[in-house]
Amino acid sequence: MLKLPFVLAFTAMTAFFWGVYGVVLRFGTAAMDHNSLCAFVGVGLAYFLIAVLVPVALLNRSREVGHWSISGTLLSLFAGSVGALGALGVALALSNGGQAIYVMPIVFGGAPVVNTLLTSWLNKSFSQIKPLFLLGMIMVGLGMVGVLITKPAPKPSANHAASSHAAESDSKKTDAASGSSLSEKVSEAAAEVESKVKAVVEREVHWLYVGLSIAMAVVCWGSYGPFLHLGQGKMGGSRLRPFCCVGIAYFVIAVIVPIVILLSSQAGNSFTLPGMLYSIGAGAAGALGALGIIMAFTYGGKPIFVMPLVFGFAPVINTIASITIDQTFGGITPVFMASILLGILGAVTVLLNAPKVTPHGKPASPATPAVATPAAISPSSSVSPTSATGSAPAVPNPTLPSEPHSEPPHQPPPPNASENS
């Protein structure tokens, strides 16, 4: 049974944590010289702590519904793998010169489409998709793109430049008495920082790699929900077991593989304690978001409307969090607010018009009363011996209309009595 309040609560939980994921991860990458692989390691460690160790401890102490199965384990591992590869695709798109202002709208707009098409294909329910459902998805996508395009620009480069110039002026004032050598060093350091900021903002865009990375993120994140739902179903509706498999997949892809790459390329010296703490916090937000999806599925939610709601509201929360941190409330425009309202209305339309898959067991139920009705029509005929053998529906029916006219209704009991005597 669908318990709508719980489904909506856990869906909102996922949208919130996935919405703040990028904001927290931004601090982690900035503290580690914008090394996406180092930050990715912190994300994988958080998934290992929250999605592996905690579920294993709870499984040993309490009774969990469901059971382990090979197919459910493989499907959940695959779901965790595509989730990790989707996060890696976003990181690769940004590291190859793509800007979040158009990378994230494409990813968050394309992933629900892939999710809906894949879920409809798996459930064979393309005929159940209504025009209003498609309209709701279009509204979510348009509202999401409008939010991310018309959001107040934080302009991090200007803030960093201003802070670097302020630090340079302060250092020049303090170092004027000590000598000109220190002021020259400070100016050189400030020029180096400014050049790095310009290199980050105005770096060359490798459109082929950006496009492939975005496509990778769209396909992987769009496939995450349906395969996770299948894995949970194969495990008897278990919550912790598929979550544990997701954490194992993240640990392999986001921890072991990046560490091997960093060690082989000798680029692992960018690890810092603040950067790792921020990255682990971002990974914890991602893991809690994955847990919210599993809980939404447990209470009857379906991927065909849970995932579009998540991908519809997560970028809105990301934008609000970015505005709060960057203190750019003055840049909010009416188009920005209208885009938020459009996304919310579209998400409600998706929820109310989600395809309802009919169970496969329903068509078999009307056949059983139809088989029993012929026996009920002739209670006076000699049906009791044949019905006991179980062959009454197939053979005696053609002869039943002629027997009541040739023999009285009280004839069959005496032979049975004589046989018994």
Secondary structure in CASP SS format (residue, H / E / C, confidence):
PFRMAT SS
TARGET T0000
AUTHOR 0000-0000-0000
METHOD secondary structure of the structure
MODEL  1
M C 1.00
L C 1.00
K C 1.00
L H 1.00
P H 1.00
F H 1.00
V H 1.00
L H 1.00
A H 1.00
F H 1.00
T H 1.00
A H 1.00
M H 1.00
T H 1.00
A H 1.00
F H 1.00
F H 1.00
W H 1.00
G H 1.00
V H 1.00
Y H 1.00
G H 1.00
V H 1.00
V H 1.00
L H 1.00
R H 1.00
F H 1.00
G H 1.00
T H 1.00
A H 1.00
A H 1.00
M C 1.00
D C 1.00
H C 1.00
N C 1.00
S H 1.00
L H 1.00
C H 1.00
A H 1.00
F H 1.00
V H 1.00
G H 1.00
V H 1.00
G H 1.00
L H 1.00
A H 1.00
Y H 1.00
F H 1.00
L H 1.00
I H 1.00
A H 1.00
V H 1.00
L H 1.00
V H 1.00
P H 1.00
V H 1.00
A H 1.00
L H 1.00
L H 1.00
N H 1.00
R H 1.00
S C 1.00
R C 1.00
E C 1.00
V C 1.00
G C 1.00
H C 1.00
W C 1.00
S C 1.00
I H 1.00
S H 1.00
G H 1.00
T H 1.00
L H 1.00
L H 1.00
S H 1.00
L H 1.00
F H 1.00
A H 1.00
G H 1.00
S H 1.00
V H 1.00
G H 1.00
A H 1.00
L H 1.00
G H 1.00
A H 1.00
L H 1.00
G H 1.00
V H 1.00
A H 1.00
L H 1.00
A H 1.00
L H 1.00
S H 1.00
N C 1.00
G C 1.00
G C 1.00
Q C 1.00
A H 1.00
I H 1.00
Y H 1.00
V H 1.00
M H 1.00
P H 1.00
I H 1.00
V H 1.00
F H 1.00
G H 1.00
G H 1.00
A H 1.00
P H 1.00
V H 1.00
V H 1.00
N H 1.00
T H 1.00
L H 1.00
L H 1.00
T H 1.00
S H 1.00
W H 1.00
L H 1.00
N H 1.00
K C 1.00
S C 1.00
F H 1.00
S H 1.00
Q H 1.00
I C 1.00
K C 1.00
P H 1.00
L H 1.00
F H 1.00
L H 1.00
L H 1.00
G H 1.00
M H 1.00
I H 1.00
M H 1.00
V H 1.00
G H 1.00
L H 1.00
G H 1.00
M H 1.00
V H 1.00
G H 1.00
V H 1.00
L H 1.00
I H 1.00
T H 1.00
K C 1.00
P C 1.00
A C 1.00
P C 1.00
K C 1.00
P H 1.00
S H 1.00
A H 1.00
N H 1.00
H H 1.00
A H 1.00
A H 1.00
S H 1.00
S H 1.00
H H 1.00
A H 1.00
A H 1.00
E H 1.00
S H 1.00
D H 1.00
S H 1.00
K H 1.00
K H 1.00
T H 1.00
D H 1.00
A C 1.00
A C 1.00
S C 1.00
G C 1.00
S H 1.00
S H 1.00
L H 1.00
S H 1.00
E H 1.00
K H 1.00
V H 1.00
S H 1.00
E H 1.00
A H 1.00
A H 1.00
A H 1.00
E H 1.00
V H 1.00
E H 1.00
S H 1.00
K H 1.00
V H 1.00
K H 1.00
A H 1.00
V H 1.00
V H 1.00
E C 1.00
R C 1.00
E C 1.00
V C 1.00
H C 1.00
W H 1.00
L H 1.00
Y H 1.00
V H 1.00
G H 1.00
L H 1.00
S H 1.00
I H 1.00
A H 1.00
M H 1.00
A H 1.00
V H 1.00
V H 1.00
C H 1.00
W H 1.00
G H 1.00
S H 1.00
Y H 1.00
G H 1.00
P H 1.00
F H 1.00
L H 1.00
H H 1.00
L H 1.00
G H 1.00
Q H 1.00
G H 1.00
K H 1.00
M C 1.00
G C 1.00
G C 1.00
S C 1.00
R C 1.00
L H 1.00
R H 1.00
P H 1.00
F H 1.00
C H 1.00
C H 1.00
V H 1.00
G H 1.00
I H 1.00
A H 1.00
Y H 1.00
F H 1.00
V H 1.00
I H 1.00
A H 1.00
V H 1.00
I H 1.00
V H 1.00
P H 1.00
I H 1.00
V H 1.00
I H 1.00
L H 1.00
L H 1.00
S H 1.00
S H 1.00
Q C 1.00
A C 1.00
G H 1.00
N H 1.00
S H 1.00
F C 1.00
T C 1.00
L H 1.00
P H 1.00
G H 1.00
M H 1.00
L H 1.00
Y H 1.00
S H 1.00
I H 1.00
G H 1.00
A H 1.00
G H 1.00
A H 1.00
A H 1.00
G H 1.00
A H 1.00
L H 1.00
G H 1.00
A H 1.00
L H 1.00
G H 1.00
I H 1.00
I H 1.00
M H 1.00
A H 1.00
F H 1.00
T H 1.00
Y C 1.00
G C 1.00
G C 1.00
K C 1.00
P H 1.00
I H 1.00
F H 1.00
V H 1.00
M H 1.00
P H 1.00
L H 1.00
V H 1.00
F H 1.00
G H 1.00
F H 1.00
A H 1.00
P H 1.00
V H 1.00
I H 1.00
N H 1.00
T H 1.00
I H 1.00
A H 1.00
S H 1.00
I H 1.00
T H 1.00
I H 1.00
D H 1.00
Q C 1.00
T C 1.00
F H 1.00
G H 1.00
G H 1.00
I C 1.00
T C 1.00
P H 1.00
V H 1.00
F H 1.00
M H 1.00
A H 1.00
S H 1.00
I H 1.00
L H 1.00
L H 1.00
G H 1.00
I H 1.00
L H 1.00
G H 1.00
A H 1.00
V H 1.00
T H 1.00
V H 1.00
L H 1.00
L H 1.00
N C 1.00
A C 1.00
P C 1.00
K C 1.00
V C 1.00
T C 1.00
P C 1.00
H C 1.00
G C 1.00
K H 1.00
P H 1.00
A H 1.00
S C 1.00
P C 1.00
A H 1.00
T H 1.00
P H 1.00
A H 1.00
V H 1.00
A H 1.00
T H 1.00
P H 1.00
A H 1.00
A H 1.00
I H 1.00
S C 1.00
P C 1.00
S C 1.00
S C 1.00
S C 1.00
V C 1.00
S H 1.00
P H 1.00
T H 1.00
S H 1.00
A H 1.00
T H 1.00
G C 1.00
S C 1.00
A C 1.00
P C 1.00
A C 1.00
V C 1.00
P C 1.00
N H 1.00
P H 1.00
T H 1.00
L C 1.00
P C 1.00
S C 1.00
E H 1.00
P H 1.00
H H 1.00
S H 1.00
E C 1.00
P C 1.00
P C 1.00
H C 1.00
Q C 1.00
P C 1.00
P H 1.00
P H 1.00
P H 1.00
N H 1.00
A H 1.00
S H 1.00
E H 1.00
N H 1.00
S C 1.00
END
